[in-house]
Amino acid sequence: MVHPIIELENTHIVQSYKRPPFVLVGGEGMTLYDNSGKAYDDWVAGIAVNALGYSDPGLTAEIQKAATGLIHTSNLYYTAPQAELATALCAKSFADRVFFTNSGTEANEGAIKFARKVAADSGVPGKTQIVHFSHAFHGRTMGSLALTPKEKYQKAFQPLMPDAVLAEFNDIASAEAAISAKTCAVFVEPVQGEGGIYDASPEFLATLRRLCDQYGAVLVFDEVQCGMGRTGDLWAHTQSGITPDIMTLAKPLAGGLPIGAILTTEAVASHIHPGDHGSTFAGNPFVTGVAKYVLDRISQPEFLAQVTETGEYLKDRLSEINSPLVKEVRGRGLMVGLELTKDVSSVVEAGYEQGLLMVSAGVNTIRFVPPLIATKQHVDRLVERLTTILAEQV
Ligand SMILES: *Cc1c(COP(=O)(O)O)cnc(C)c1O
């Protein structure tokens, strides 16, 4: 018999997701529980969102506290939590100013508009092109979708935003050919997530910085997935020594509540005036109050050191798996890809049996983006179960 909730879902939800046949009812730490009481080690974390895991007592208390205060006022009025979160984000990054959004794609849409405004103010005619790269993922709405070069996502939705120019990721010559005086922005993920866990080389980021400076284009780092401690550094780009003009954030920023943010310099922000951009829900006191707590927790040096250490252990242990199906292990911190020699969907499916939640990136790569509280014991259990699954699938 089909579970009644699955029946309702199948009847009344737009069928844009294919879900496994269980209903999640609770969670604690790294573990999720389904309707039959079965436990799953969660290496997905709501797609790199639940950074503190499930039922974290501190996060729960913070949400309860925030819920007793103002929840929403709109951006027509001053409230404390939004200003305090922006101040903390600026103190911990290159940024001077922040614009809040409700999601990653909305942050990138805002970044597109900011860049177009800077270009419009420059007076350079036709400065409207936005350079993006192979395997990129910047979101599903019409602007960011134009910067997400995957045929399956784009094809049925033409025409997309015009003037999106595609170049090859990590290819300096390709970037040099694509970026010109007509470029208003360059969008790049310092570590590509959905596209397959690919690290941008420091030389590549340095080239983008140089070309953006040369042509007066805005350099946008999309850290929606790789930012906020995921790589073991608070921001994924810091190790490269290259600073963007805009960084977009979202997924883990409020520990599971919906939020996004555009962090930027005074030089860019000075082009944005009342009426140029807006969002009704964004930056509300409830979600920004909780995000401030999450940011404080994640940016503790001991917390980040633990992410680095567990991430290294994860890569080491995955590399030790002795299977002809394993092609490569790559990534940084707790953003790790395991590339196989075949489509990984059957492995993800076999994980459900074993009490393991995993998600793909691209076709042949399993992406491990667990709660940042994952431990070496969790890694050991993952590797044990994965070894069994892979042995069955040779
Ligand atoms: C998930 C993601 C987005 C889109 O975020 P949503 O909140 O789903 O709109 C954008 N960029 C990157 C790098 C992402 O991983």
The ligand as an SDF file (V2000), in Angstrom:
LIG
                    3D

 15 15  0  0  0  0  0  0  0  0999 V2000
   21.5840   25.9210   -5.2120 C   0  0  0  0  0  0  0  0  0  0  0  0
   22.3800   26.9380   -5.9400 C   0  0  0  0  0  0  0  0  0  0  0  0
   21.7940   28.0900   -6.4800 C   0  0  0  0  0  0  0  0  0  0  0  0
   20.3080   28.3280   -6.4480 C   0  0  0  0  0  0  0  0  0  0  0  0
   19.8170   28.4420   -5.1550 O   0  0  0  0  0  0  0  0  0  0  0  0
   18.2480   28.3090   -4.8660 P   0  0  0  0  0  0  0  0  0  0  0  0
   18.1110   28.7070   -3.4360 O   0  0  0  0  0  0  0  0  0  0  0  0
   17.8680   26.8950   -5.1580 O   0  0  0  0  0  0  0  0  0  0  0  0
   17.5740   29.2520   -5.8050 O   0  0  0  0  0  0  0  0  0  0  0  0
   22.6180   29.0160   -7.0860 C   0  0  0  0  0  0  0  0  0  0  0  0
   23.9480   28.8290   -7.1590 N   0  0  0  0  0  0  0  0  0  0  0  0
   24.5480   27.7370   -6.6500 C   0  0  0  0  0  0  0  0  0  0  0  0
   26.0320   27.6100   -6.7400 C   0  0  0  0  0  0  0  0  0  0  0  0
   23.7780   26.7370   -6.0380 C   0  0  0  0  0  0  0  0  0  0  0  0
   24.3740   25.6360   -5.5610 O   0  0  0  0  0  0  0  0  0  0  0  0
  1  2  1  0
  2  3  1  0
  2 14  2  0
  3  4  1  0
  3 10  2  0
  4  5  1  0
  5  6  1  0
  6  7  2  0
  6  8  1  0
  6  9  1  0
 10 11  1  0
 11 12  2  0
 12 13  1  0
 12 14  1  0
 14 15  1  0
M  END
$$$$
